[in-house]
């Protein structure tokens, strides 16, 4: 497996994992159990989203699209 992304926190990791699973990309998030060891371990890059080599390109494309998406607010007028 190859690392497709390093999420900033557990919430982002869970969202990205679900995004990939929704597109039928199997993934594994590593480091989620290390979050309680902050202070003993470096605070950055503990989490990783891992996918198979075949899915790496599509996974990175989906993550990039998700990061660059513009949220639609409920009160926005879409007919402009």
mmJSON file of the N, C-alpha and C atoms, coordinates in Angstrom:
{"data_MODEL":{"atom_site":{
"group_PDB":["ATOM","ATOM","ATOM","ATOM","ATOM","ATOM","ATOM","ATOM","ATOM","ATOM","ATOM","ATOM","ATOM","ATOM","ATOM","ATOM","ATOM","ATOM","ATOM","ATOM","ATOM","ATOM","ATOM","ATOM","ATOM","ATOM","ATOM","ATOM","ATOM","ATOM","ATOM","ATOM","ATOM","ATOM","ATOM","ATOM","ATOM","ATOM","ATOM","ATOM","ATOM","ATOM","ATOM","ATOM","ATOM","ATOM","ATOM","ATOM","ATOM","ATOM","ATOM","ATOM","ATOM","ATOM","ATOM","ATOM","ATOM","ATOM","ATOM","ATOM","ATOM","ATOM","ATOM","ATOM","ATOM","ATOM","ATOM","ATOM","ATOM","ATOM","ATOM","ATOM","ATOM","ATOM","ATOM","ATOM","ATOM","ATOM","ATOM","ATOM","ATOM","ATOM","ATOM","ATOM","ATOM","ATOM","ATOM","ATOM","ATOM","ATOM","ATOM","ATOM","ATOM","ATOM","ATOM","ATOM","ATOM","ATOM","ATOM","ATOM","ATOM","ATOM","ATOM","ATOM","ATOM","ATOM","ATOM","ATOM","ATOM","ATOM","ATOM","ATOM","ATOM","ATOM","ATOM","ATOM","ATOM","ATOM","ATOM","ATOM","ATOM","ATOM","ATOM","ATOM","ATOM","ATOM","ATOM","ATOM","ATOM","ATOM","ATOM","ATOM","ATOM","ATOM","ATOM","ATOM","ATOM","ATOM","ATOM","ATOM","ATOM","ATOM","ATOM","ATOM","ATOM","ATOM","ATOM","ATOM","ATOM","ATOM","ATOM","ATOM","ATOM","ATOM","ATOM","ATOM","ATOM","ATOM","ATOM","ATOM","ATOM","ATOM","ATOM","ATOM","ATOM","ATOM","ATOM","ATOM","ATOM","ATOM","ATOM","ATOM","ATOM","ATOM","ATOM","ATOM","ATOM","ATOM","ATOM","ATOM","ATOM","ATOM","ATOM","ATOM","ATOM","ATOM","ATOM","ATOM","ATOM","ATOM","ATOM","ATOM","ATOM","ATOM","ATOM","ATOM","ATOM","ATOM","ATOM","ATOM","ATOM","ATOM","ATOM","ATOM","ATOM","ATOM","ATOM","ATOM","ATOM","ATOM","ATOM","ATOM","ATOM","ATOM","ATOM","ATOM","ATOM","ATOM","ATOM","ATOM","ATOM","ATOM","ATOM","ATOM","ATOM","ATOM","ATOM","ATOM","ATOM","ATOM","ATOM","ATOM","ATOM","ATOM","ATOM","ATOM","ATOM","ATOM","ATOM","ATOM"],
"id":[1,2,3,4,5,6,7,8,9,10,11,12,13,14,15,16,17,18,19,20,21,22,23,24,25,26,27,28,29,30,31,32,33,34,35,36,37,38,39,40,41,42,43,44,45,46,47,48,49,50,51,52,53,54,55,56,57,58,59,60,61,62,63,64,65,66,67,68,69,70,71,72,73,74,75,76,77,78,79,80,81,82,83,84,85,86,87,88,89,90,91,92,93,94,95,96,97,98,99,100,101,102,103,104,105,106,107,108,109,110,111,112,113,114,115,116,117,118,119,120,121,122,123,124,125,126,127,128,129,130,131,132,133,134,135,136,137,138,139,140,141,142,143,144,145,146,147,148,149,150,151,152,153,154,155,156,157,158,159,160,161,162,163,164,165,166,167,168,169,170,171,172,173,174,175,176,177,178,179,180,181,182,183,184,185,186,187,188,189,190,191,192,193,194,195,196,197,198,199,200,201,202,203,204,205,206,207,208,209,210,211,212,213,214,215,216,217,218,219,220,221,222,223,224,225,226,227,228,229,230,231,232,233,234,235,236,237,238,239,240],
"type_symbol":["N","C","C","N","C","C","N","C","C","N","C","C","N","C","C","N","C","C","N","C","C","N","C","C","N","C","C","N","C","C","N","C","C","N","C","C","N","C","C","N","C","C","N","C","C","N","C","C","N","C","C","N","C","C","N","C","C","N","C","C","N","C","C","N","C","C","N","C","C","N","C","C","N","C","C","N","C","C","N","C","C","N","C","C","N","C","C","N","C","C","N","C","C","N","C","C","N","C","C","N","C","C","N","C","C","N","C","C","N","C","C","N","C","C","N","C","C","N","C","C","N","C","C","N","C","C","N","C","C","N","C","C","N","C","C","N","C","C","N","C","C","N","C","C","N","C","C","N","C","C","N","C","C","N","C","C","N","C","C","N","C","C","N","C","C","N","C","C","N","C","C","N","C","C","N","C","C","N","C","C","N","C","C","N","C","C","N","C","C","N","C","C","N","C","C","N","C","C","N","C","C","N","C","C","N","C","C","N","C","C","N","C","C","N","C","C","N","C","C","N","C","C","N","C","C","N","C","C","N","C","C","N","C","C","N","C","C","N","C","C"],
"label_atom_id":["N","CA","C","N","CA","C","N","CA","C","N","CA","C","N","CA","C","N","CA","C","N","CA","C","N","CA","C","N","CA","C","N","CA","C","N","CA","C","N","CA","C","N","CA","C","N","CA","C","N","CA","C","N","CA","C","N","CA","C","N","CA","C","N","CA","C","N","CA","C","N","CA","C","N","CA","C","N","CA","C","N","CA","C","N","CA","C","N","CA","C","N","CA","C","N","CA","C","N","CA","C","N","CA","C","N","CA","C","N","CA","C","N","CA","C","N","CA","C","N","CA","C","N","CA","C","N","CA","C","N","CA","C","N","CA","C","N","CA","C","N","CA","C","N","CA","C","N","CA","C","N","CA","C","N","CA","C","N","CA","C","N","CA","C","N","CA","C","N","CA","C","N","CA","C","N","CA","C","N","CA","C","N","CA","C","N","CA","C","N","CA","C","N","CA","C","N","CA","C","N","CA","C","N","CA","C","N","CA","C","N","CA","C","N","CA","C","N","CA","C","N","CA","C","N","CA","C","N","CA","C","N","CA","C","N","CA","C","N","CA","C","N","CA","C","N","CA","C","N","CA","C","N","CA","C","N","CA","C","N","CA","C","N","CA","C","N","CA","C","N","CA","C","N","CA","C","N","CA","C"],
"label_alt_id":[null,null,null,null,null,null,null,null,null,null,null,null,null,null,null,null,null,null,null,null,null,null,null,null,null,null,null,null,null,null,null,null,null,null,null,null,null,null,null,null,null,null,null,null,null,null,null,null,null,null,null,null,null,null,null,null,null,null,null,null,null,null,null,null,null,null,null,null,null,null,null,null,null,null,null,null,null,null,null,null,null,null,null,null,null,null,null,null,null,null,null,null,null,null,null,null,null,null,null,null,null,null,null,null,null,null,null,null,null,null,null,null,null,null,null,null,null,null,null,null,null,null,null,null,null,null,null,null,null,null,null,null,null,null,null,null,null,null,null,null,null,null,null,null,null,null,null,null,null,null,null,null,null,null,null,null,null,null,null,null,null,null,null,null,null,null,null,null,null,null,null,null,null,null,null,null,null,null,null,null,null,null,null,null,null,null,null,null,null,null,null,null,null,null,null,null,null,null,null,null,null,null,null,null,null,null,null,null,null,null,null,null,null,null,null,null,null,null,null,null,null,null,null,null,null,null,null,null,null,null,null,null,null,null,null,null,null,null,null,null],
"label_comp_id":["UNK","UNK","UNK","UNK","UNK","UNK","UNK","UNK","UNK","UNK","UNK","UNK","UNK","UNK","UNK","UNK","UNK","UNK","UNK","UNK","UNK","UNK","UNK","UNK","UNK","UNK","UNK","UNK","UNK","UNK","UNK","UNK","UNK","UNK","UNK","UNK","UNK","UNK","UNK","UNK","UNK","UNK","UNK","UNK","UNK","UNK","UNK","UNK","UNK","UNK","UNK","UNK","UNK","UNK","UNK","UNK","UNK","UNK","UNK","UNK","UNK","UNK","UNK","UNK","UNK","UNK","UNK","UNK","UNK","UNK","UNK","UNK","UNK","UNK","UNK","UNK","UNK","UNK","UNK","UNK","UNK","UNK","UNK","UNK","UNK","UNK","UNK","UNK","UNK","UNK","UNK","UNK","UNK","UNK","UNK","UNK","UNK","UNK","UNK","UNK","UNK","UNK","UNK","UNK","UNK","UNK","UNK","UNK","UNK","UNK","UNK","UNK","UNK","UNK","UNK","UNK","UNK","UNK","UNK","UNK","UNK","UNK","UNK","UNK","UNK","UNK","UNK","UNK","UNK","UNK","UNK","UNK","UNK","UNK","UNK","UNK","UNK","UNK","UNK","UNK","UNK","UNK","UNK","UNK","UNK","UNK","UNK","UNK","UNK","UNK","UNK","UNK","UNK","UNK","UNK","UNK","UNK","UNK","UNK","UNK","UNK","UNK","UNK","UNK","UNK","UNK","UNK","UNK","UNK","UNK","UNK","UNK","UNK","UNK","UNK","UNK","UNK","UNK","UNK","UNK","UNK","UNK","UNK","UNK","UNK","UNK","UNK","UNK","UNK","UNK","UNK","UNK","UNK","UNK","UNK","UNK","UNK","UNK","UNK","UNK","UNK","UNK","UNK","UNK","UNK","UNK","UNK","UNK","UNK","UNK","UNK","UNK","UNK","UNK","UNK","UNK","UNK","UNK","UNK","UNK","UNK","UNK","UNK","UNK","UNK","UNK","UNK","UNK","UNK","UNK","UNK","UNK","UNK","UNK","UNK","UNK","UNK","UNK","UNK","UNK"],
"label_asym_id":["A","A","A","A","A","A","A","A","A","A","A","A","A","A","A","A","A","A","A","A","A","A","A","A","A","A","A","A","A","A","A","A","A","A","A","A","A","A","A","A","A","A","A","A","A","A","A","A","A","A","A","A","A","A","A","A","A","A","A","A","A","A","A","A","A","A","A","A","A","A","A","A","A","A","A","A","A","A","A","A","A","A","A","A","A","A","A","A","A","A","A","A","A","A","A","A","A","A","A","A","A","A","A","A","A","A","A","A","A","A","A","A","A","A","A","A","A","A","A","A","A","A","A","A","A","A","A","A","A","A","A","A","A","A","A","A","A","A","A","A","A","A","A","A","A","A","A","A","A","A","A","A","A","A","A","A","A","A","A","A","A","A","A","A","A","A","A","A","A","A","A","A","A","A","A","A","A","A","A","A","A","A","A","A","A","A","A","A","A","A","A","A","A","A","A","A","A","A","A","A","A","A","A","A","A","A","A","A","A","A","A","A","A","A","A","A","A","A","A","A","A","A","A","A","A","A","A","A","A","A","A","A","A","A","A","A","A","A","A","A"],
"label_entity_id":["1","1","1","1","1","1","1","1","1","1","1","1","1","1","1","1","1","1","1","1","1","1","1","1","1","1","1","1","1","1","1","1","1","1","1","1","1","1","1","1","1","1","1","1","1","1","1","1","1","1","1","1","1","1","1","1","1","1","1","1","1","1","1","1","1","1","1","1","1","1","1","1","1","1","1","1","1","1","1","1","1","1","1","1","1","1","1","1","1","1","1","1","1","1","1","1","1","1","1","1","1","1","1","1","1","1","1","1","1","1","1","1","1","1","1","1","1","1","1","1","1","1","1","1","1","1","1","1","1","1","1","1","1","1","1","1","1","1","1","1","1","1","1","1","1","1","1","1","1","1","1","1","1","1","1","1","1","1","1","1","1","1","1","1","1","1","1","1","1","1","1","1","1","1","1","1","1","1","1","1","1","1","1","1","1","1","1","1","1","1","1","1","1","1","1","1","1","1","1","1","1","1","1","1","1","1","1","1","1","1","1","1","1","1","1","1","1","1","1","1","1","1","1","1","1","1","1","1","1","1","1","1","1","1","1","1","1","1","1","1"],
"label_seq_id":[1,1,1,2,2,2,3,3,3,4,4,4,5,5,5,6,6,6,7,7,7,8,8,8,9,9,9,10,10,10,11,11,11,12,12,12,13,13,13,14,14,14,15,15,15,16,16,16,17,17,17,18,18,18,19,19,19,20,20,20,21,21,21,22,22,22,23,23,23,24,24,24,25,25,25,26,26,26,27,27,27,28,28,28,29,29,29,30,30,30,31,31,31,32,32,32,33,33,33,34,34,34,35,35,35,36,36,36,37,37,37,38,38,38,39,39,39,40,40,40,41,41,41,42,42,42,43,43,43,44,44,44,45,45,45,46,46,46,47,47,47,48,48,48,49,49,49,50,50,50,51,51,51,52,52,52,53,53,53,54,54,54,55,55,55,56,56,56,57,57,57,58,58,58,59,59,59,60,60,60,61,61,61,62,62,62,63,63,63,64,64,64,65,65,65,66,66,66,67,67,67,68,68,68,69,69,69,70,70,70,71,71,71,72,72,72,73,73,73,74,74,74,75,75,75,76,76,76,77,77,77,78,78,78,79,79,79,80,80,80],
"pdbx_PDB_ins_code":[null,null,null,null,null,null,null,null,null,null,null,null,null,null,null,null,null,null,null,null,null,null,null,null,null,null,null,null,null,null,null,null,null,null,null,null,null,null,null,null,null,null,null,null,null,null,null,null,null,null,null,null,null,null,null,null,null,null,null,null,null,null,null,null,null,null,null,null,null,null,null,null,null,null,null,null,null,null,null,null,null,null,null,null,null,null,null,null,null,null,null,null,null,null,null,null,null,null,null,null,null,null,null,null,null,null,null,null,null,null,null,null,null,null,null,null,null,null,null,null,null,null,null,null,null,null,null,null,null,null,null,null,null,null,null,null,null,null,null,null,null,null,null,null,null,null,null,null,null,null,null,null,null,null,null,null,null,null,null,null,null,null,null,null,null,null,null,null,null,null,null,null,null,null,null,null,null,null,null,null,null,null,null,null,null,null,null,null,null,null,null,null,null,null,null,null,null,null,null,null,null,null,null,null,null,null,null,null,null,null,null,null,null,null,null,null,null,null,null,null,null,null,null,null,null,null,null,null,null,null,null,null,null,null,null,null,null,null,null,null],
"Cartn_x":[0.836,0.0,0.886,0.341,1.059,0.261,0.973,0.305,-0.205,-1.514,-2.136,-2.226,-2.28,-2.508,-2.221,-1.776,-1.588,-2.612,-3.713,-4.715,-4.185,-4.728,-4.313,-4.827,-6.003,-6.586,-7.521,-8.076,-8.939,-10.192,-10.772,-11.998,-11.744,-10.669,-10.346,-10.038,-9.343,-9.032,-10.271,-11.238,-12.481,-13.271,-13.323,-14.034,-13.403,-12.085,-11.399,-11.515,-11.423,-11.602,-12.981,-13.998,-15.359,-15.524,-14.909,-14.94,-14.383,-13.24,-12.623,-13.484,-14.024,-14.879,-16.137,-16.668,-17.848,-17.545,-16.275,-15.857,-15.226,-15.514,-15.075,-13.559,-12.896,-11.449,-11.19,-10.636,-10.295,-9.141,-9.252,-8.192,-8.057,-6.937,-6.655,-6.066,-6.574,-6.003,-5.092,-3.832,-2.874,-2.639,-2.252,-1.874,-2.989,-4.216,-5.316,-5.161,-4.466,-4.291,-3.078,-2.323,-1.164,-1.523,-2.748,-3.151,-3.048,-3.236,-3.149,-1.726,-0.747,0.65,1.318,0.521,1.091,1.878,3.05,3.958,5.091,4.777,5.779,6.282,5.414,5.726,5.677,6.272,6.128,4.652,4.263,2.843,2.354,3.23,2.815,3.013,2.217,2.324,2.14,1.308,1.011,-0.023,-0.921,-1.997,-1.625,-2.099,-1.889,-3.058,-3.43,-4.456,-3.721,-3.85,-3.105,-4.055,-3.614,-4.403,-3.478,-4.066,-3.27,-2.629,-1.524,-0.867,-1.791,-2.695,-3.619,-4.573,-4.907,-5.882,-5.248,-3.929,-3.254,-3.588,-3.534,-3.809,-5.212,-6.205,-7.594,-7.836,-7.245,-7.418,-6.88,-5.694,-5.124,-5.945,-6.487,-7.338,-8.615,-9.243,-10.458,-10.179,-9.071,-8.711,-8.445,-7.736,-7.456,-8.754,-9.663,-10.949,-11.734,-11.71,-12.432,-11.854,-10.532,-9.891,-10.155,-10.298,-10.49,-11.951,-12.864,-14.292,-14.763,-15.717,-16.328,-17.623,-17.735,-18.958,-20.155,-21.294,-22.539,-23.295,-23.52,-24.228,-25.737,-26.546,-27.994,-28.656,-28.131,-28.755,-28.217,-27.336,-26.798,-27.828,-27.931,-28.838,-28.114,-28.483,-27.798,-28.269,-29.311,-29.865,-29.229,-28.209,-27.589,-26.876],
"Cartn_y":[-1.175,0.0,1.246,2.306,3.57,4.672,5.626,6.717,7.732,7.948,8.897,10.287,10.379,11.682,11.598,12.724,12.865,13.874,13.407,14.343,15.112,16.305,17.148,16.619,15.979,15.473,14.304,13.731,12.559,12.873,14.053,14.407,14.433,15.095,15.139,13.741,12.945,11.58,10.735,10.867,10.109,10.552,11.88,12.384,11.871,11.912,11.464,9.955,9.215,7.757,7.416,8.119,7.857,8.271,9.384,9.82,8.727,8.179,7.129,5.872,5.499,4.31,4.496,5.739,6.025,5.83,5.945,5.74,4.353,3.455,2.047,1.905,2.759,2.67,2.205,1.026,0.516,1.32,1.678,2.467,2.09,2.485,2.245,3.528,3.95,5.117,4.621,5.005,4.615,5.778,5.457,6.465,6.981,6.52,7.061,6.761,5.697,5.358,6.069,6.792,7.527,8.939,9.37,10.731,11.005,10.008,10.18,10.307,10.064,10.115,11.445,12.457,13.771,14.234,14.715,15.075,14.072,12.836,11.776,11.58,11.894,11.711,13.066,13.167,14.41,14.673,15.931,16.267,16.25,16.138,16.191,14.849,14.635,13.452,12.122,12.103,10.836,10.03,10.73,10.066,9.888,8.811,8.57,7.808,8.15,7.411,6.58,5.28,4.345,3.63,3.503,2.826,1.896,1.038,0.154,0.969,0.493,1.228,1.505,0.585,0.771,1.939,2.218,3.255,4.595,4.651,5.86,7.099,7.002,8.157,8.69,7.803,8.221,8.761,8.128,8.598,10.011,10.281,11.633,12.651,12.241,13.144,13.487,12.487,12.73,13.615,13.368,14.177,15.618,15.806,17.152,17.876,17.186,17.781,18.165,17.303,17.568,18.794,18.913,20.046,21.358,21.327,22.537,22.863,22.058,22.289,23.548,24.217,25.386,24.945,25.176,24.769,25.574,24.936,25.608,25.865,27.116,27.499,27.457,27.037,26.923,28.243,29.371,30.652,31.308,30.61,31.169,31.083,32.125,32.135,31.536,30.334,29.625,30.034,30.855,31.22,32.49,33.037,34.281,34.067],
"Cartn_z":[0.0,0.0,0.0,-0.578,-0.675,0.01,0.59,1.294,0.28,0.275,-0.645,-0.037,1.308,1.93,3.422,3.983,5.428,5.951,6.535,7.058,8.266,8.484,9.601,10.942,10.922,12.162,11.847,12.897,12.737,11.933,12.143,11.429,9.917,9.5,8.08,7.553,8.341,7.941,7.726,8.622,8.486,7.259,7.017,5.841,4.55,4.479,3.262,3.097,4.186,4.106,3.557,4.04,3.566,2.113,1.723,0.32,-0.583,-0.209,-1.021,-1.043,0.097,0.144,-0.69,-0.722,-1.555,-3.039,-3.42,-4.806,-4.999,-4.084,-4.156,-4.165,-3.401,-3.231,-1.804,-1.668,-0.345,0.237,1.491,2.115,3.593,4.138,5.554,6.133,7.28,7.947,9.057,8.975,10.002,10.954,12.168,13.14,14.021,13.81,14.607,16.094,16.439,17.854,18.465,17.649,18.15,18.602,18.337,18.678,20.178,21.009,22.452,22.96,22.1,22.519,22.174,21.829,21.527,22.752,22.545,23.63,23.701,23.439,23.385,21.953,20.983,19.566,18.854,17.682,16.917,16.625,16.621,16.484,15.043,14.075,12.679,11.985,10.97,10.097,10.821,11.849,12.507,11.726,11.037,10.311,8.846,8.265,6.838,6.253,5.024,4.289,3.249,3.357,2.508,1.55,0.293,-0.738,-1.531,-2.337,-3.182,-4.311,-4.858,-5.951,-7.138,-7.444,-8.57,-8.338,-7.085,-6.753,-6.393,-6.343,-5.859,-6.69,-8.01,-8.865,-8.681,-8.712,-8.545,-7.139,-6.145,-4.768,-4.604,-5.121,-5.012,-5.792,-6.931,-7.719,-6.945,-6.339,-5.555,-4.343,-3.669,-2.499,-2.925,-4.026,-4.526,-4.9,-5.582,-5.94,-4.697,-3.694,-2.439,-1.738,-1.708,-1.048,-1.775,-3.089,-3.878,-4.166,-3.645,-3.889,-3.155,-3.755,-3.138,-2.464,-1.16,-0.47,-0.963,-1.025,-1.385,-0.088,0.174,1.389,1.115,2.081,1.864,1.463,1.913,1.609,0.334,-0.386,-1.624,-2.734,-3.524,-4.65,-5.854,-6.239,-7.316,-8.703,-8.805,-10.106,-10.654,-10.026,-10.519,-11.802],
"occupancy":[1.0,1.0,1.0,1.0,1.0,1.0,1.0,1.0,1.0,1.0,1.0,1.0,1.0,1.0,1.0,1.0,1.0,1.0,1.0,1.0,1.0,1.0,1.0,1.0,1.0,1.0,1.0,1.0,1.0,1.0,1.0,1.0,1.0,1.0,1.0,1.0,1.0,1.0,1.0,1.0,1.0,1.0,1.0,1.0,1.0,1.0,1.0,1.0,1.0,1.0,1.0,1.0,1.0,1.0,1.0,1.0,1.0,1.0,1.0,1.0,1.0,1.0,1.0,1.0,1.0,1.0,1.0,1.0,1.0,1.0,1.0,1.0,1.0,1.0,1.0,1.0,1.0,1.0,1.0,1.0,1.0,1.0,1.0,1.0,1.0,1.0,1.0,1.0,1.0,1.0,1.0,1.0,1.0,1.0,1.0,1.0,1.0,1.0,1.0,1.0,1.0,1.0,1.0,1.0,1.0,1.0,1.0,1.0,1.0,1.0,1.0,1.0,1.0,1.0,1.0,1.0,1.0,1.0,1.0,1.0,1.0,1.0,1.0,1.0,1.0,1.0,1.0,1.0,1.0,1.0,1.0,1.0,1.0,1.0,1.0,1.0,1.0,1.0,1.0,1.0,1.0,1.0,1.0,1.0,1.0,1.0,1.0,1.0,1.0,1.0,1.0,1.0,1.0,1.0,1.0,1.0,1.0,1.0,1.0,1.0,1.0,1.0,1.0,1.0,1.0,1.0,1.0,1.0,1.0,1.0,1.0,1.0,1.0,1.0,1.0,1.0,1.0,1.0,1.0,1.0,1.0,1.0,1.0,1.0,1.0,1.0,1.0,1.0,1.0,1.0,1.0,1.0,1.0,1.0,1.0,1.0,1.0,1.0,1.0,1.0,1.0,1.0,1.0,1.0,1.0,1.0,1.0,1.0,1.0,1.0,1.0,1.0,1.0,1.0,1.0,1.0,1.0,1.0,1.0,1.0,1.0,1.0,1.0,1.0,1.0,1.0,1.0,1.0,1.0,1.0,1.0,1.0,1.0,1.0,1.0,1.0,1.0,1.0,1.0,1.0],
"B_iso_or_equiv":[0.0,0.0,0.0,0.0,0.0,0.0,0.0,0.0,0.0,0.0,0.0,0.0,0.0,0.0,0.0,0.0,0.0,0.0,0.0,0.0,0.0,0.0,0.0,0.0,0.0,0.0,0.0,0.0,0.0,0.0,0.0,0.0,0.0,0.0,0.0,0.0,0.0,0.0,0.0,0.0,0.0,0.0,0.0,0.0,0.0,0.0,0.0,0.0,0.0,0.0,0.0,0.0,0.0,0.0,0.0,0.0,0.0,0.0,0.0,0.0,0.0,0.0,0.0,0.0,0.0,0.0,0.0,0.0,0.0,0.0,0.0,0.0,0.0,0.0,0.0,0.0,0.0,0.0,0.0,0.0,0.0,0.0,0.0,0.0,0.0,0.0,0.0,0.0,0.0,0.0,0.0,0.0,0.0,0.0,0.0,0.0,0.0,0.0,0.0,0.0,0.0,0.0,0.0,0.0,0.0,0.0,0.0,0.0,0.0,0.0,0.0,0.0,0.0,0.0,0.0,0.0,0.0,0.0,0.0,0.0,0.0,0.0,0.0,0.0,0.0,0.0,0.0,0.0,0.0,0.0,0.0,0.0,0.0,0.0,0.0,0.0,0.0,0.0,0.0,0.0,0.0,0.0,0.0,0.0,0.0,0.0,0.0,0.0,0.0,0.0,0.0,0.0,0.0,0.0,0.0,0.0,0.0,0.0,0.0,0.0,0.0,0.0,0.0,0.0,0.0,0.0,0.0,0.0,0.0,0.0,0.0,0.0,0.0,0.0,0.0,0.0,0.0,0.0,0.0,0.0,0.0,0.0,0.0,0.0,0.0,0.0,0.0,0.0,0.0,0.0,0.0,0.0,0.0,0.0,0.0,0.0,0.0,0.0,0.0,0.0,0.0,0.0,0.0,0.0,0.0,0.0,0.0,0.0,0.0,0.0,0.0,0.0,0.0,0.0,0.0,0.0,0.0,0.0,0.0,0.0,0.0,0.0,0.0,0.0,0.0,0.0,0.0,0.0,0.0,0.0,0.0,0.0,0.0,0.0,0.0,0.0,0.0,0.0,0.0,0.0],
"pdbx_formal_charge":[null,null,null,null,null,null,null,null,null,null,null,null,null,null,null,null,null,null,null,null,null,null,null,null,null,null,null,null,null,null,null,null,null,null,null,null,null,null,null,null,null,null,null,null,null,null,null,null,null,null,null,null,null,null,null,null,null,null,null,null,null,null,null,null,null,null,null,null,null,null,null,null,null,null,null,null,null,null,null,null,null,null,null,null,null,null,null,null,null,null,null,null,null,null,null,null,null,null,null,null,null,null,null,null,null,null,null,null,null,null,null,null,null,null,null,null,null,null,null,null,null,null,null,null,null,null,null,null,null,null,null,null,null,null,null,null,null,null,null,null,null,null,null,null,null,null,null,null,null,null,null,null,null,null,null,null,null,null,null,null,null,null,null,null,null,null,null,null,null,null,null,null,null,null,null,null,null,null,null,null,null,null,null,null,null,null,null,null,null,null,null,null,null,null,null,null,null,null,null,null,null,null,null,null,null,null,null,null,null,null,null,null,null,null,null,null,null,null,null,null,null,null,null,null,null,null,null,null,null,null,null,null,null,null,null,null,null,null,null,null],
"auth_seq_id":[1,1,1,2,2,2,3,3,3,4,4,4,5,5,5,6,6,6,7,7,7,8,8,8,9,9,9,10,10,10,11,11,11,12,12,12,13,13,13,14,14,14,15,15,15,16,16,16,17,17,17,18,18,18,19,19,19,20,20,20,21,21,21,22,22,22,23,23,23,24,24,24,25,25,25,26,26,26,27,27,27,28,28,28,29,29,29,30,30,30,31,31,31,32,32,32,33,33,33,34,34,34,35,35,35,36,36,36,37,37,37,38,38,38,39,39,39,40,40,40,41,41,41,42,42,42,43,43,43,44,44,44,45,45,45,46,46,46,47,47,47,48,48,48,49,49,49,50,50,50,51,51,51,52,52,52,53,53,53,54,54,54,55,55,55,56,56,56,57,57,57,58,58,58,59,59,59,60,60,60,61,61,61,62,62,62,63,63,63,64,64,64,65,65,65,66,66,66,67,67,67,68,68,68,69,69,69,70,70,70,71,71,71,72,72,72,73,73,73,74,74,74,75,75,75,76,76,76,77,77,77,78,78,78,79,79,79,80,80,80],
"auth_comp_id":["UNK","UNK","UNK","UNK","UNK","UNK","UNK","UNK","UNK","UNK","UNK","UNK","UNK","UNK","UNK","UNK","UNK","UNK","UNK","UNK","UNK","UNK","UNK","UNK","UNK","UNK","UNK","UNK","UNK","UNK","UNK","UNK","UNK","UNK","UNK","UNK","UNK","UNK","UNK","UNK","UNK","UNK","UNK","UNK","UNK","UNK","UNK","UNK","UNK","UNK","UNK","UNK","UNK","UNK","UNK","UNK","UNK","UNK","UNK","UNK","UNK","UNK","UNK","UNK","UNK","UNK","UNK","UNK","UNK","UNK","UNK","UNK","UNK","UNK","UNK","UNK","UNK","UNK","UNK","UNK","UNK","UNK","UNK","UNK","UNK","UNK","UNK","UNK","UNK","UNK","UNK","UNK","UNK","UNK","UNK","UNK","UNK","UNK","UNK","UNK","UNK","UNK","UNK","UNK","UNK","UNK","UNK","UNK","UNK","UNK","UNK","UNK","UNK","UNK","UNK","UNK","UNK","UNK","UNK","UNK","UNK","UNK","UNK","UNK","UNK","UNK","UNK","UNK","UNK","UNK","UNK","UNK","UNK","UNK","UNK","UNK","UNK","UNK","UNK","UNK","UNK","UNK","UNK","UNK","UNK","UNK","UNK","UNK","UNK","UNK","UNK","UNK","UNK","UNK","UNK","UNK","UNK","UNK","UNK","UNK","UNK","UNK","UNK","UNK","UNK","UNK","UNK","UNK","UNK","UNK","UNK","UNK","UNK","UNK","UNK","UNK","UNK","UNK","UNK","UNK","UNK","UNK","UNK","UNK","UNK","UNK","UNK","UNK","UNK","UNK","UNK","UNK","UNK","UNK","UNK","UNK","UNK","UNK","UNK","UNK","UNK","UNK","UNK","UNK","UNK","UNK","UNK","UNK","UNK","UNK","UNK","UNK","UNK","UNK","UNK","UNK","UNK","UNK","UNK","UNK","UNK","UNK","UNK","UNK","UNK","UNK","UNK","UNK","UNK","UNK","UNK","UNK","UNK","UNK","UNK","UNK","UNK","UNK","UNK","UNK"],
"auth_asym_id":["A","A","A","A","A","A","A","A","A","A","A","A","A","A","A","A","A","A","A","A","A","A","A","A","A","A","A","A","A","A","A","A","A","A","A","A","A","A","A","A","A","A","A","A","A","A","A","A","A","A","A","A","A","A","A","A","A","A","A","A","A","A","A","A","A","A","A","A","A","A","A","A","A","A","A","A","A","A","A","A","A","A","A","A","A","A","A","A","A","A","A","A","A","A","A","A","A","A","A","A","A","A","A","A","A","A","A","A","A","A","A","A","A","A","A","A","A","A","A","A","A","A","A","A","A","A","A","A","A","A","A","A","A","A","A","A","A","A","A","A","A","A","A","A","A","A","A","A","A","A","A","A","A","A","A","A","A","A","A","A","A","A","A","A","A","A","A","A","A","A","A","A","A","A","A","A","A","A","A","A","A","A","A","A","A","A","A","A","A","A","A","A","A","A","A","A","A","A","A","A","A","A","A","A","A","A","A","A","A","A","A","A","A","A","A","A","A","A","A","A","A","A","A","A","A","A","A","A","A","A","A","A","A","A","A","A","A","A","A","A"],
"auth_atom_id":["N","CA","C","N","CA","C","N","CA","C","N","CA","C","N","CA","C","N","CA","C","N","CA","C","N","CA","C","N","CA","C","N","CA","C","N","CA","C","N","CA","C","N","CA","C","N","CA","C","N","CA","C","N","CA","C","N","CA","C","N","CA","C","N","CA","C","N","CA","C","N","CA","C","N","CA","C","N","CA","C","N","CA","C","N","CA","C","N","CA","C","N","CA","C","N","CA","C","N","CA","C","N","CA","C","N","CA","C","N","CA","C","N","CA","C","N","CA","C","N","CA","C","N","CA","C","N","CA","C","N","CA","C","N","CA","C","N","CA","C","N","CA","C","N","CA","C","N","CA","C","N","CA","C","N","CA","C","N","CA","C","N","CA","C","N","CA","C","N","CA","C","N","CA","C","N","CA","C","N","CA","C","N","CA","C","N","CA","C","N","CA","C","N","CA","C","N","CA","C","N","CA","C","N","CA","C","N","CA","C","N","CA","C","N","CA","C","N","CA","C","N","CA","C","N","CA","C","N","CA","C","N","CA","C","N","CA","C","N","CA","C","N","CA","C","N","CA","C","N","CA","C","N","CA","C","N","CA","C","N","CA","C","N","CA","C","N","CA","C","N","CA","C","N","CA","C","N","CA","C"],
"pdbx_PDB_model_num":[1,1,1,1,1,1,1,1,1,1,1,1,1,1,1,1,1,1,1,1,1,1,1,1,1,1,1,1,1,1,1,1,1,1,1,1,1,1,1,1,1,1,1,1,1,1,1,1,1,1,1,1,1,1,1,1,1,1,1,1,1,1,1,1,1,1,1,1,1,1,1,1,1,1,1,1,1,1,1,1,1,1,1,1,1,1,1,1,1,1,1,1,1,1,1,1,1,1,1,1,1,1,1,1,1,1,1,1,1,1,1,1,1,1,1,1,1,1,1,1,1,1,1,1,1,1,1,1,1,1,1,1,1,1,1,1,1,1,1,1,1,1,1,1,1,1,1,1,1,1,1,1,1,1,1,1,1,1,1,1,1,1,1,1,1,1,1,1,1,1,1,1,1,1,1,1,1,1,1,1,1,1,1,1,1,1,1,1,1,1,1,1,1,1,1,1,1,1,1,1,1,1,1,1,1,1,1,1,1,1,1,1,1,1,1,1,1,1,1,1,1,1,1,1,1,1,1,1,1,1,1,1,1,1,1,1,1,1,1,1]
}}}
